[in-house]
Amino acid sequence: MGILFVLFTFFLGSLVALRKPNPIKLSSYECGEEPTGSSWIQFNSRFYVVALIFLLFDVEMVFIFPWATIFSQETLLAADSRWGWLSLAEMFIFIGILLIGLLYVWKKGDLNWIRPESILPVGPAKVPLAMYSKINETKYLVKEFSVNSPVQPVSETTETKPVGVKPAFRPQFKKPSS
């Protein structure tokens, strides 16, 4: 029955759905930005792995809340005194399995990010490597920024012209073509 219900729902959706494709509807949508460039870019696959691990543990932890509310009811404990100990042992086993999974993922190194390796420059440069290391080891002082910096008073005789500020971003909206 379940399979028939799903197939019937897909069939009904295909009958009722409107089909008026246009270039705007067929383009990818990402936060209102126009898609440019290739979608075949390299990214670190660990983002995907960490997201899956987070989702797995997050969903598993959701099971603890109903357990805590249902198994703490006094009527269940009054019916059989072993009920509380059984549910406590069950939850320890559940949390133990989660911890074993977390330790496995941690030991495997899936929670560690790939750190970039520093590559020393190689080429026909005449700069010695000691100079690069000296530059990298030097501590540079940066002036502190203060919001309460002294403001120069403006005399009344000096005429100031308003500065025209142009917006840094001008949104452009496209009308859908019919």
C-alpha positions in Angstrom: 0.0 0.0 0.0 2.8 2.4 0.8 4.5 1.9 -2.6 1.2 2.4 -4.4 0.4 5.6 -2.3 3.8 7.1 -3.3 3.4 6.2 -6.9 -0.1 7.6 -6.9 1.1 10.8 -5.4 3.8 11.2 -8.0 1.3 10.5 -10.8 -1.2 13.0 -9.4 1.6 15.6 -9.1 2.6 15.1 -12.7 -1.0 15.6 -13.8 -1.7 18.8 -11.8 1.7 20.5 -12.1 1.9 23.4 -14.6 4.7 23.1 -17.2 5.7 26.5 -18.5 9.5 26.4 -18.6 11.5 29.6 -19.4 15.2 30.4 -19.0 14.7 32.0 -15.6 12.9 28.9 -14.2 15.4 26.6 -15.7 18.5 28.4 -14.3 20.1 27.5 -11.0 19.1 29.6 -8.0 21.6 30.6 -5.4 20.5 33.5 -3.1 19.3 35.7 -6.0 22.8 35.8 -7.6 23.3 35.1 -11.2 25.1 31.8 -11.7 28.5 32.4 -13.4 31.4 30.2 -14.1 31.7 26.5 -13.9 30.0 24.5 -11.1 32.9 22.0 -11.3 35.1 23.5 -8.6 37.2 21.7 -6.1 36.3 21.9 -2.5 37.4 20.0 0.6 35.3 16.9 0.9 35.7 17.1 4.7 33.0 19.7 4.8 30.6 17.0 3.6 31.9 14.4 6.0 31.8 16.7 9.0 28.3 17.8 8.1 27.1 14.2 7.8 28.7 13.3 11.2 27.1 16.4 12.8 23.7 15.5 11.3 24.1 11.9 12.5 24.9 12.8 16.1 22.4 15.6 16.1 19.5 13.3 15.0 20.6 10.6 17.4 20.6 13.0 20.3 17.0 13.9 19.6 16.0 10.4 20.7 17.2 11.2 24.2 14.4 13.8 24.9 11.4 11.5 24.3 13.2 8.8 26.3 13.7 11.2 29.2 10.1 12.4 29.3 8.4 9.0 28.8 10.5 6.8 31.0 10.5 9.2 33.9 6.7 8.9 34.4 5.8 7.6 37.8 3.0 5.4 36.4 5.4 3.3 34.3 7.8 3.0 37.3 5.0 2.0 39.6 3.8 -0.7 37.2 7.1 -2.6 37.3 10.1 -1.4 39.4 12.6 -3.0 36.8 11.3 -0.6 34.1 13.5 2.3 35.2 16.6 0.1 35.4 15.9 -1.4 31.9 15.4 2.1 30.4 18.6 3.4 32.1 20.6 0.4 30.8 19.1 0.9 27.3 20.1 4.6 27.2 23.7 3.8 28.4 24.0 1.3 25.6 22.7 3.9 23.1 25.0 6.6 24.3 27.9 4.0 24.4 27.3 3.2 20.7 27.3 6.9 19.9 30.6 7.4 21.8 32.2 4.4 20.1 31.2 5.9 16.7 32.6 9.3 17.7 35.9 7.8 18.8 36.1 5.8 15.6 35.6 8.9 13.5 38.0 10.9 15.6 40.7 8.2 15.5 40.2 7.8 11.7 40.9 11.6 11.4 37.7 12.6 9.8 37.3 15.5 12.2 40.7 17.0 11.4 41.0 19.6 8.7 43.6 19.3 6.1 46.2 21.9 6.9 48.0 23.6 4.0 51.7 22.8 3.7 54.1 25.8 3.5 56.0 25.6 0.3 59.3 27.4 0.0 59.7 29.4 -3.2 61.7 27.7 -5.9 63.0 29.5 -8.9 65.6 31.8 -10.4 65.2 34.4 -7.6 68.4 35.8 -6.2 66.9 36.3 -2.7 68.4 33.9 -0.1 66.1 31.7 2.0 67.5 33.3 5.2 65.9 36.6 4.1 62.5 34.9 3.8 62.8 33.4 7.2 63.9 36.8 8.7 60.8 38.5 7.2 58.5 35.7 8.5 59.9 35.9 12.0 59.8 39.7 12.3 57.2 41.1 14.6 55.5 44.1 13.1 53.9 46.8 15.3 50.5 48.1 14.2 49.1 51.4 15.5 46.1 51.0 17.7 42.8 52.3 16.3 40.7 54.5 18.5 37.2 55.6 17.9 37.7 58.6 20.2 40.4 60.1 18.2 40.6 63.9 18.5 38.5 65.7 16.0 39.8 68.9 14.3 37.3 71.7 15.0 35.9 73.2 11.8 35.9 77.0 11.7 32.7 78.7 10.8 34.3 80.6 7.9 35.3 77.5 6.1 32.7 76.3 3.7 32.3 72.5 3.5 30.9 70.9 0.4 28.7 67.8 1.0 30.5 64.8 -0.4 28.4 62.8 -2.8 28.4 59.2 -1.7 27.7 56.6 -4.3 26.4 53.2 -3.1 28.9 50.4 -3.4 26.2 48.0 -4.6 23.5 48.7 -7.1 20.9 46.0 -7.2 19.5 45.2 -10.6 16.2 43.4 -10.9 15.3 41.4 -14.0 11.7 41.2 -15.1 10.7 37.6 -15.9 10.3 37.2 -19.7 6.8 35.9 -20.6 
